[in-house]
Amino acid sequence: MQLSKSEEELMNIVWKLKKAFMKDLLDAYPEPKPATTTVATLLKRMADKGFVAYNSIGRSREYYPLVKKKDYFSKHVNGLIKNFFNDSASQFASFFAQETNLSKEELEDLKKLIDNEIKKK
């Protein structure tokens, strides 16, 4: 399951806050803030998709994530690699290194990360 852009924006807020009531979620949005009904609709869709759940506390709901940000992002990247780079991580890495205008320092940091992963294998 994937999130829409507006659901993803709200999910990022939920991940950041870890647990939040509707007021907390609305407060975390930049101006112009969405309507409460809009956020409620997004939360319902996200709950139906299995991304968030809530605890009822009185008449309020405290929302929390069911999916870890790292897991969601990992699936997203793997889908990107599969769909746009013929399931080739090296094609993706080549594209990423060449097309993102990384500085020499950033490329060196990336190389260190890769070298460390090679050592682990």
Summary of the structure (lengths in Angstrom):
residues: 121
radius of gyration: 18.7
end to end distance: 31.0
largest distance: 55.0
contacts: 275
relative contact order: 0.10
helix: 64%
strand: 11%
